[in-house]
Amino acid sequence: MTLEPGLRSSMLIMVERSDTAAKVGSGDVPVLATPRLLALAEMVTTQAVRKHLAPGETSVGTRVELDHLAASPVGTHVEISAELTAVDGRRLFFSFTARDRAKLVGKGTIERVVVDREKFLGRTLLRRTLRR
């Protein structure tokens, strides 16, 4: 399989207390936290390409632009969708949106890089060992 623009994924969530700014520490209000929105957006980008990576490959996030445009209180249903818009070698570029039933909640772009999982983890663990 190959990585080509147009690959998509989406998920529908209901904002839970565990998703709120008050719970994750990014604020003190009971609405969808920006860090949680980002995590969900990254999740759908990985889902979009997971089946198209070679065995042993994964992707890691390298760059994000996120506009969190509207608050989503507990109980709100939010759909997060991502599309692979460009591929440059091992670099993958995604656009994403988050919408509730009435409005655009967030939008942005995410860049990920395809890596060999074992080599990546080996380098990461080696750096950690060298720092000790």
C-alpha positions as CSV (number, residue, x, y, z in Angstrom):
1,M,0.0,0.0,0.0
2,T,1.1,3.6,-0.6
3,L,0.6,6.9,1.2
4,E,-1.2,9.3,-1.1
5,P,-3.2,12.5,-0.5
6,G,-6.8,11.9,0.1
7,L,-6.6,9.4,2.9
8,R,-9.1,10.3,5.6
9,S,-10.3,9.4,9.0
10,S,-12.8,10.7,11.5
11,M,-14.2,10.0,15.0
12,L,-17.2,11.2,16.9
13,I,-16.7,11.8,20.6
14,M,-18.9,13.1,23.4
15,V,-17.1,15.6,25.6
16,E,-16.6,13.9,29.0
17,R,-15.4,15.5,32.3
18,S,-12.0,13.8,31.7
19,D,-11.7,15.8,28.4
20,T,-12.1,19.2,30.1
21,A,-9.6,22.0,30.6
22,A,-10.4,21.8,34.3
23,K,-9.4,18.1,34.4
24,V,-6.3,18.2,32.2
25,G,-5.0,21.3,33.8
26,S,-5.0,23.7,30.8
27,G,-7.7,25.9,32.4
28,D,-10.4,25.9,35.0
29,V,-13.5,25.6,32.9
30,P,-15.6,22.5,32.1
31,V,-15.2,22.6,28.3
32,L,-13.1,20.5,25.9
33,A,-9.5,21.3,26.6
34,T,-7.2,22.4,23.8
35,P,-4.6,19.7,24.6
36,R,-7.4,17.1,24.4
37,L,-8.6,18.5,21.0
38,L,-5.0,18.2,19.8
39,A,-4.7,14.6,21.0
40,L,-7.9,13.7,19.3
41,A,-6.7,15.3,16.0
42,E,-3.4,13.5,16.2
43,M,-5.4,10.2,16.8
44,V,-7.4,10.6,13.6
45,T,-4.3,11.4,11.6
46,T,-2.6,8.2,12.7
47,Q,-5.8,6.3,11.9
48,A,-5.9,7.7,8.4
49,V,-2.5,6.2,7.5
50,R,-2.1,3.2,9.9
51,K,-3.1,0.6,7.3
52,H,-1.0,2.2,4.6
53,L,2.4,2.0,6.5
54,A,4.8,-0.8,5.9
55,P,5.2,-3.4,8.7
56,G,7.4,-2.0,11.4
57,E,6.7,1.6,10.5
58,T,4.8,4.2,12.5
59,S,4.5,8.0,12.3
60,V,5.5,10.6,14.8
61,G,4.2,14.2,15.1
62,T,6.7,17.0,14.3
63,R,4.6,20.1,13.8
64,V,1.1,21.4,14.7
65,E,-1.0,24.5,14.0
66,L,-4.3,24.5,15.9
67,D,-7.0,27.1,16.1
68,H,-9.5,26.3,18.9
69,L,-12.4,28.4,17.8
70,A,-15.3,27.5,20.1
71,A,-16.0,26.0,23.5
72,S,-17.6,22.5,23.8
73,P,-19.2,21.8,27.1
74,V,-19.5,18.4,28.7
75,G,-22.1,16.4,26.8
76,T,-21.4,18.0,23.4
77,H,-20.8,15.7,20.5
78,V,-17.8,16.7,18.4
79,E,-16.6,15.1,15.2
80,I,-12.9,15.3,14.5
81,S,-11.9,14.7,10.9
82,A,-8.5,14.6,9.2
83,E,-7.3,14.3,5.6
84,L,-3.8,13.6,4.3
85,T,-3.2,16.6,2.0
86,A,0.4,16.1,0.9
87,V,3.3,13.6,1.0
88,D,6.9,14.7,0.7
89,G,9.1,11.6,1.1
90,R,8.6,10.5,4.7
91,R,6.8,13.7,5.7
92,L,3.0,13.6,5.9
93,F,0.8,16.8,5.9
94,F,-2.7,16.7,7.3
95,S,-5.5,19.2,7.7
96,F,-8.1,18.6,10.3
97,T,-11.4,20.0,11.6
98,A,-13.5,19.5,14.7
99,R,-17.2,20.3,14.5
100,D,-20.2,20.0,16.8
101,R,-23.7,20.0,15.4
102,A,-23.8,23.8,15.1
103,K,-20.3,25.1,14.5
104,L,-16.7,24.7,13.7
105,V,-14.9,24.0,17.0
106,G,-11.4,23.8,15.8
107,K,-9.2,23.4,12.7
108,G,-5.5,23.1,11.9
109,T,-2.7,21.2,10.3
110,I,-0.5,18.4,11.6
111,E,2.8,17.3,10.1
112,R,4.0,13.7,10.9
113,V,7.1,11.8,9.8
114,V,7.1,8.1,8.9
115,V,9.8,6.2,10.9
116,D,10.9,2.7,11.5
117,R,9.5,2.0,15.0
118,E,12.5,-0.1,16.3
119,K,15.1,2.3,15.0
120,F,13.3,5.3,16.4
121,L,12.9,3.7,19.8
122,G,16.5,2.5,19.8
123,R,17.7,6.1,19.1
124,T,15.5,7.5,21.8
125,L,16.6,4.9,24.4
126,L,20.2,5.4,23.4
127,R,20.0,9.1,24.0
128,R,18.4,8.6,27.4
129,T,21.1,6.1,28.4
130,L,23.9,8.5,27.3
131,R,22.5,11.4,29.3
132,R,22.8,9.4,32.6
